Amino acid sequence: MTTVAAALSTSAVCQFYHSSFPRTIIQTKLKPPVRAALVEATPRSKPALRDESVQVTALAGVPAEAKAAARAAHAPVYSAQILAAKYGSKPIKVVRRAVQILIALASFGLKLFLDRRNGTVDQHKRLRAAELKNMFTRLGPTFVKLGQGLSTRPDICPPEYLEELSELQALSILPIDLTLTLAGGIRLRISVLKPHFVGLGSLSCSGLSFISDGLPTFHDDEAFSCIERELGQSLDSIFSYISPSPIAAASLGQVYKAQLKHSGKLVAVKVQRPGIQETIELDFYLLRILGFLINKYVDIITSDVVAIIDEFACRVFQELNYVQEGQNANRFKKLYADKENVFVPDVFWDYTSGKVLTMEWVDGVKLNEQEAIERQGLKMLDLVNTGIQCSLRQLLEYGYFHADPHPGNLLATPEGKLAFVDFGMMSETPEEARVAIIGHVVHLVNRDYEAMARDYYALDFLSRDVDVSPIVPALRDFFDDALNYSVQEMNFKTIVDGLGYVMYQYPFNVPAYYALILRSLTVLEGLALYADPNFKVLAASYPYFAKRLLTDPNPYLRDALIELLFKDGKFRWNRLENLLVQGRKDRDFSAREALQPILKLLLSPDSKDLRTLVTKEAARVTEAFVLSSINDTYKSIPKFMRPLVFNGKANGPLIMSDAEMESIIELRNQVLRIRDLLSSNDFDPSSLLPILQALQEPESRRFGGHVVGGITQRLAARFLQQVLQAPTTVS
């Protein structure tokens, strides 16, 4: 089993000291590697600590979280104006980095220009996408994160680019310390960037010898000094022991395993990489200038590139404030760790600051390591289903969700829980969008493409002044084929890819929350497909949608439910039955919750049209029970006695076609099945009390009178038809 730190950074994949990067020593002058997995924290020459005396006195009695926030008072916050003022006065540094970036971009842009000129854009699209991914890798952490962000934006990138850039989600670009030994024994130490999955080993070139540490990290002395400086305490006063080298690393920081001295608890200590703030600031300063030029001169991109860069920069800068990440973890835990199969580690605020985050240690296996998971007796699909249900709650229930849900941030614990780690990047879904997404699913199921297109206004995909009529045929062309499959057969990635193609062709501006949750569900489906090639994330998600439609009192969802159940003035009992079948698969579904919102909607003053439809349907159902009962009674009588009992009618007691009788019997049976679905072990008779009270209201009594009148009229019409022997079907 792989042991992983709870505070593992966003794009990190565990790098184990002895197993993953064996050292290749060329120059024996270097210090030999430490062999112990953990060493005792010993007093070291102390760096200049902050003057904590005044601060501690001022914060006496203040909660630990507030003290941590005070330590992070100077954490960076993204501001385009501040960056412009800071780097406008550093032309040499700006020009040097700008030249590096421009050379890479110009080279890539020239290839695109030649493709367009030679008419080979489509043939080379996959190749160019791979080259863009590699270019982002070489340019460093900021551009890796930019590529990760673009991989979730189908409104900006074609599908081929989305697929290639999505590989950056599992990539960590990390500075590697190298020692160059020149002639005469002169040693020069430099840092280069490499992907985490590429081992450098040893290299030689023209008399130069390169020595790789084998560890994609910055110096441990720098990390330990940062801990002491940030927390205002010596290392040995905080920890009983701490690993001599990091057990995991990523572009923004690295993680150590330690044991707290005062409690003995194992923790993961994440330390921010020195100088990373200035690197990211400079890159975003230049990217914003580039975005401005794209907005002004590149017509093919319809999105506001500067706004996208600003939004993404805000998220990346949030990752630089570890107190904010700890607060994110606390909020996430309060909202979603109420489920017994979801685990979120605790934050130790006494040992947390803007650049140091100390969290509970989590023993777990990354969710993409199926064999290791199964060796623990766990089922991969159970964990994926937990992830899907939690993702849906994040998106559609509370709206606060994990914005970096790649497999490295999802761990399977030995107890079978799904542990979420790394809360540096979080996002929120607006309440209006939450219900609009569910309504969008309803419109998709109904193949109401006009309504689907209008949903994009509420989802903030399109400006209100955009005409959606040209989009409707594109939606119809794609989804008519996709919807020929059942919900259990539809592949989520296929749907996302098709929708992404439509978005790329039209002036969509996909909000970050929507793109991120699509990627989250796509990642989970991809993981599940390893365990079960027939797994479909839509089938696993549908019970949640069904439960929300049946139980949520939100007016928008109530309207969506009515739209789903009624069509052309008729009630679709098969849809209600399917919703109940699917809804009962959700562990939080309660039959009693499905009764009261529907009744409240039915009795509301604005539901006159709905009451008319329900009155008509009640009469039809009552007739079905009466006529099917007569037919059952007829069939229960011996054949030789039927003509005597039913006045010589040997072929049946009623004048109607066999098809009509079969339809009536099926309606009766459907209603009985729905009754059984609504009957559950958790049904509490006291839950009917509000319903009985509502029935005492004047509107309820009037509605009841209309229902009785409708039933009476329908049965009277059927009786006259039989008496007059007119084989006319009552509608």
N, C-alpha and C positions, 0 to 999 in steps of 0.2 A: 504494500500500500504506500502510495506517495503521500508524504506529509506536506501540507501547503499552508502558508501563513494566511490568516484571515485578512490581513491588510494588503495583500498582494496588489500591486499597481495594475492599471487598466490593461496594458498589452503584454504583461509579463507571462512567461511560461517558466515553470520552476527550473532553476539551474543548480544542480547539486554538485557540491564541491568535489567529491571524489569520483562520482560516477559519470557526470555529464561532460566535464572538461578536464581530462587528465593533462597535467602540465608536461610540456616538452621543454626541457632545460638545455639551452645551448651554451650559455655563459654561466659558469659555476660561481661567478662572483655575486650573483643575486642571492638574496636571502632564501633558504629552503622553505618550502611550504609547511604550514602548521598542520599536523596530522590529526589533532584532536577535533572531534565534532563540536564540542563546547569547551570553553575555558572559563575559569573563574575570573570575574571582573576584578582587576587589581588596580590599586591607586597608580595613577599616571601623572606625569607633569601636567598640571592643570592649566588650561588656556584661560585667557581673560574672561571671566564670567560676567554676566550682566549684574549690575547693582540691584539685587533683588530685595534689599532690606526695606527700602521705602515701599516697594510694591507689595511685599508680604504684609507689612503693617497695614497698608491701606485696604488690603483684600481680606483681612482677618474676618472669619465668619462667613465669607462669601462662598457659595457653592463651587465645587471643583470645576464644573463646566465654565462658569463665569471667569474663573481664574485663567483657565486655558484660553478663553476668548481674549482676555487682557494680554496674555503673552503673544497673541496673534494680531495685536492691534495694528501692526504695520504690514500685514500680509498684503500682497499685491492685488489690486482690483483693476480690471481692464477699463481703460479710458483712451479712446482714440486721440483726444486732445492732449492728454498727458504724454502719450508716446510721441506725438508730433513735436511737442515742446522739448522732450528729452533727447530725441535722436536728430532733431533738426540742427542741433549744435554739435553733432559728431559726424561730420561728413566723411571722414576717412573710413571709419568703421562701417558706416552705411554703404559707402561705395564698394568696399571690399566684399561685403556679403551680397550686395545687389549684383555685382558682376558674376559671382558664383551662381546665384539663382538664375540670372538672365541667360548665362551660357547654357545652362541645362534646359531652360524653357525655350530658348531660341532654337536649340538643336531639335527639340521635340516639335516645335511649331513648324520648322522647315520641312520636317518629314510629313506633317499633315498637309502643308501647302503642296508638296510634290505629289502626294496621294490625290489631292483634289485636282491638280493640274493633269495628272495622268489617268484620271478616272478609276483609280484603284482604292477609293476610300473604303468601300464595303469589303473588298478582298483583304485589306490590311487592318481592318478594325480590331480584330483580336490581337494581332501583333502589336499595334500601337498601344492598346490597353495594357499589355504586359510591360511595354517599355515605360509607360507612365508610372506604373506601380514601382518599377525598379528605380526610376528617377526620384520618386518621393523617398524611397528607401535611402538613396545616397545623400539626399539633402538633409536628412536628420529628423529628430523627433517631431518638430512642428509639422513638417510635411507628411510624416507618417500619420499623424493625427488628422491632418487635413484630408489625406487619402481615405482614412477610416470614415470621416464625415461624408465625403463625396460618395462613398460606397452605399450610403443610405438615401441618396437623392436621385430618384428616377426622373425627376423633372429637369435635371442638369445633365446626367450622363446616360448614354445608350446602354442597353442591357449588357453588351460585351464588357464595357468599362466597369459596370457595377459588379460583375462577377469577378473580374481580376482584382479590383481594388478591395473587394471583401476579404481577400486573403491577408490584407494588412491587419485585419482584426485580431489575428493570432500571431502577429509579428511584433517583436520588440527591437527597436534599433538602439543599440547601446554602445557608448564609447568603450573601446578596449584600450587599455594601457599597453603600449609597446615600448621596448627598450631597443634602440638602435646602437650597435657598437661599431664605431668607425675605426679607421686605421689609427694606431697609437693608443688604443684602449679608451678613447673618448666615448662616453656613453651619453646618449640623448634619449630622453623619455618623451614620447608623444602619445596622443590619443587619436584613434580612428574609429569610424562607425562600422558596425557590421550587424547583419540580422542575427537573432539569437540562435537560429538553427544551423548556422554555419560555423564550424570550428576552424580557427586560423592555424593552429599548430605552429610550426616554424616555417619561416620563409627566408630565402637568401637571394641577394641580387648584387652583382658587381662588387663584391668585396664588403658589402654591408650585411650584417647579421641582425635579424629581427627576432626578438623574443616575446612571445605572447604570454601574459599572465595566465591565460586560460579562464580568467574570471571577468565577465562583462560588467565590471563595477568600477566605482571610484575608490580612492584609498580608504581603508578602514579607519585610519587615524583621523581623516577628515570627517567621517561619519560620527565617530565617537566624540570628537570635539564639538560637532554640531549639536549632539544630544546634550552635552554638558552646558554649552552656551545657551541653548534654547530653554532648558529646564532649570538652569541656575543651580544645579547640583552636580557633584562628581559622580562618575559612572558607578563606582563601587558602593555609593550610598543608595543607589536606586536598585541595582540588580545583584542577585547572588551570583549569577553567571550570565554571560552573553556569548553567542557564537562568535568565533574569531573572524569569520568572514560571512558575508550575506548568504542566505539560503535561497534568495530570489531577487530578481532585479528587473527594472524596466526603464523606459526612457526618462521618467521624472524622478525616480528614487530607487532605493533598494531596501530589502527587508532582512532584519536579524531576528533570530529566535532567542528569547531571554526568559529568565525567571525573576519575578519581583522579589525584592529582599523582604519586604514587610509582610507579604501574604503567601509567598511561595507559588503563586500562580504563574503558569506559562503564558507568555504573551508574544505577539508579533510586533516588532518595533520598525516602523517605516521611516526612513530618513531621506529627506529631499536632496537631490543631486546639487552640488555646489555650482553656481553660475547658471542654472537652468532658467531662472527668471529672465535674465538679460538676453539669453539666446532666444527665448520665445517672444519676448517683447520686440526685439529687432526684426524677427521674421514676420510677425503680424503687422508691424509698421510698414514693411515693404509689401506684404501681401495686400494691405489695404490700398496702397498706391496702385498696385496692379489691378485690383478690383475696380477702382475708379476708372482706369483706362479701358477695361473690358466693358464696363457699363456704357462708356461714351462711344467706343469705336467698334465693338463686336455686336452685330445685330442678331447673330444666330442664337445667342444666349438671351432669353427673355427675362430670366430671374434677376433680381437686384443682387449682384455679386457682393457689393460692399456690405449690404445688410446681412448676407449669409456669413461673410467673414467675421463681422462684428458679433453675430450670435455665437458662432463657433468659438471665437476668441474668449468670449465671456465664460463658456463652459470649460475651456482649457485653463483659464486663470483660476477658476474655482478649484481645480485640481491642485493648484499650487498652495492653497490654504487648507492645511490638514485639519484645522479645527472645524472648518466648514464640512469637510468630509466626515468627521466624527458626528457632527450634528445631523448630517444626512443619514448616517447609519442608525442613529437613535430614532429619527422620525420613521424610517423604513421599518425598524423593528416594532415600533408601536402599532403601525398600520397592518403589517402582514405576518408577523411572527406569532399571531394568535392561533394560527393553524399548527397542529401538533407535528406536521411533516415539513415545516419551514423553520430554518434556524438562521439567526443573525447574531454575530458575535457582539459582545459588549465592548464599550470604549472605556479606557482607564484615563480619566480626565486629568488626574494629578500628574500624569507623565505624557501629556499631549500639548503641543504648541503649533504654531503656524507651519513649522518645518519638521516636526516629529509627531508621529501618530502611534499610540500604543493601544493595541486591541487584543481581545481574547484570542488565544491560539486555537486554531481549528485543525483537527486531524481529519483529512478527507481526501477523496480521489476526484480529480477533474472529471467532469461529466462526459468528456469524449474518450475516456479510458474504459471502454466497455469490459474488457477482460478483467481488469482490476476490480471493477464494480461487482461483477458476477462472482469473483472469487470470495467476496465477502458475503455471498448469499443474497445480494440485492438484485432487484429487477430494474433494468435500464428504463423500460417503458413506464414503470411506476414513477420514477424520478422525473422523467420528461413530462408526464401528465401533471405532476405537481408543479413543474415549472410553467406549463401552459396555463393552468388555472390561476397561479399567482400572477402571471403576466397579464391575464385578462382582468383580474381584480385591480392591478396597478393602473391599467389603461382606462378601464370603464367604470370602476367603482369609486376609488379615491382620487385617481388622476395623478398620483405621484409615483414615478416609476424610475427604475434602474435604466440609465441611458447607455450602458456599456455591457450588454448581456452576452458576452462571448463565453465559450466553454471554460476558459480559464478562471472565470469569476463565478462559476457554479460548481459546487463541490458536493459529492455524495459522502455523508458521514457514516461511520460504522453502524450507527443506530438506524440508518435508512432515511435520514432527513436530507432535505436539499438545503445546503448552506449557501447564502449569498455573501459575497465579499466584494470589496473595492467599491466604495460609494463616492468616488471623486466626481463622477459625472452623473447627475440626476436631471430629470425633466418633469414637467407637469402638463397634463392634458386639460384644456379649458372645459368647464362643465357642459357648455353648449355642444362642444365637439364630442363629448362622451356619449351623449344620447343620440347625436347625429350619426355616429358610427353604427350604433345598433339599428337605427332606422335605415341606414344605408344597406345593411345586411338584409333587412326585410324587403327593401325594394329590389335587391339583387335576386332574392328567392322568387319574388313575384314577376321578375323580368320587366319591371317598370323602369325602363332606361331613361325616360324623361325625368322621372322623380330622382333617379340616381344622379343624373347630371345636375339637377337643382340642389342636391345634397352638398355639392362641392362649394356652394356659397356658404352654407352653415359650417362646413369643415374648414373654411378659410383657404381653400385651394385656389379659388378664383375670385377675382374682383366682381362686385355686383354688376358692373357695367359690361362684363363679358357675355356675349351671346353663346349659350350652351347648345343651341340647336345643331351646329356642325359636329359636336362631340357625341351626340346620341347615336348616329349610325356606327361610329367606331366602337362604342360600348356594345352595341347590338351584335356587330360582326364577331367580336371576340367572345362575349359571354354566352351567346346562343350556342356556340360549340361547347364551351366549358360546362354549361349547365345541363348538357345532355347526360352528364354523369350525375350519380347521386351524391349527396353530401359525403357519404362514406368513401366515395371514389375520387373526389376532387383533390388534386394536389395543390397545396397552398403556394408553393414556389411557382407553379405554372400560372396561378391566378395573379400573383404579384408581378411576375415577369410580363404578363399580358397587360396588366393595368399600368405597369411602368412604361411600356411601349406607347400606350395611349397618352400618358402624361408627357412623354418626351415630344410627342407630335403637336401638342396644343399648349397654350400659355398657362400651364399649371405652375403654382408655387407651393410645393409640398411643405407643410410645417414640419419642423424637426421632430415633434412628438410622434407624428404619424409615421414618418420614415423609420424612426428608431424602433417603434413597436412592430412594424412589419419585419424588420431585420431580426428582432428578438424571436418572433414566432417562426421565421424561416430557419434560424439557427437551431431552434428546438426540434423542428421537423427533420432537419438534416441529421441531428444526433439520433433521433428515433429511427430513421431509415436504416442506420447501421444495425440496429437490433431487430427491426421488422421492416422489410422492404415494402410491406403493404400498409404501413402506418400513414395516416392522414391527419394533419393537425386540425383541419376544419372539422372533421368528425369529432375530434376530442374537444374542440371549442364550442360546438353547437349547443351542448347541454347548458353551458353558462348563458349563452344568448337566450335560449328558451326560458330558463329560469328568470332572467331579468325581465323579459317580455311579460311573463305571467304574473310576476309578483311586484314589480316596481311601480309605485304610484305616480311616477313622473308623467306629466301630461303628454309630453312628446312621445314617450314609450306607450302610453295608453292609446294614443292615436295610431301609432305604428301597429299595435296589436289588432285594433279594429280593422285597419287596412289589410292586415294579413288574413283575418278570419272572414271578412265579408267581401264578396265580389259580385257585382251586378245584382245587388239586392238579396243575395242568397248567402247563407252561412255555410262555411266550408268546415264541416265536422272533421274531415280527414286532417286538416291543418291543426285543429285543436288537439286531436288525438296524438299527432306526431309531436307537437310541442310538449305535451304532458309526458310522453314516452321519453323524450330527450331530457326534459327538465328534471325528471326523477333520477336521471343518471348523475346529476350534480349533487354532491353530498350535502350541500346547504339548502336544497330545495325543501319546501314545506307546503303541503297541500292547503293548509289553512291560510297561508299567506296569499294564495292565489285567489281566494274567494272574496275577501273584503275589498281590495282595490277595484275589482271588476264590478262589484255591486255599487260602490261609491260612484264609479264612472256612469253606470247605468241610471242612477237616480239623480245625477247632477242636473241642474236646470238647463244646461246647454246640450243635453243629449236627447233631445226630442226625436231627431231622425233615427238615432240608434234604438230608442225604445220602440219605434215603429217597426224596425227590422226585427227586433227581438220578439215583439208581439206576433209578428207573422211567422217567425221560426218556431215559437212555442206552440202555435196552432198546428203547424206541420208535424212537429214531433209528437204531439198528443194524438193526432190522427194516425201517425205511424204505429204508435203503441196500441191504439184501439183496433185498427184493421189487422195488424199482425197477430193480435191476440185472437181475433175472430178466426183468422186463417189457421192458427195453431190449434184452436178448439176443433175446427172442422177436421183437421188431419188426425186428431186424437180419437175421433169416432170411427168405429169399424166401417169399412167401405159399404157394406150392404145396408147400413142404417143411415148413411149420409143423405140419400134422397128423401127419406122420411122426415129427418130432422130439419133439413133446409129446403123444404117445399119443392122436392123433385130435382134439386140442383146437384147432379152427380159430379160436375166438373169444378165445383168450387162455390163458396158462399157469396162471392162478390163478383161483380161484373167489371173486370179489368184485365189487361194483358198480363202475361207471365212476367214480362220485363218490368212493368210497373210494380207488381207485387214484390219481385225480388229487390227493387230499389227501396221500397218501403221497409222490408225486413232488414236490409242492410243498414238503413238509417236507425232503426230501433236498436240493432246490435251495436252500432257505433256509439250510440248514446249510453248503452249499458257498459261498454268497455271504458268510456270516459268516466262514468260513475265509479267503476272499480279503481281507475287510476287516481281519482280524487280521494278515495278511501285509503287511509294510511294509518300506520301504527302511531304516528305522532298527532293524530287528530284529537283535538280537545273540544268536547261539547261546549265548554265555556266560550270558545272562540266564536260561537254562533250568536252570543248575546248582543254584540254590536249590530249584527245583521237583523236580529229580531227587533232591536230598537229602531233601526232605520226603517223597517217595514211599518212602523207605527206613524211615520211621517205622512202628511197629506199627499205628497207626490207619489209615495209608494202605494197608497191605497188607490189612487187614480190609475197608476200603472197596472196594478193588479186587476182592476176592473176592465181595463183595455185588453189584458191578456185573456181573461175569462170570456169576454165578448168575442175576441178573435177566435178562440177555440170553439165556442158555440156556433159561430157562423160557419166555420170550416166543416164541422161535423154535420151541420144541417145541410150544407151544400152537398156533401158526400151522400147523405141519406136520401135526398131528393134524386140524386143521380141514380142510386141503386133502385129506388122505387120506380122511377120512370124508365129504368133499364137503358139509359143513354150512356154508352161507353166513352164518356168524355173525361179526360184526366183533369182533376182539380189541381191547379198550380200552387 
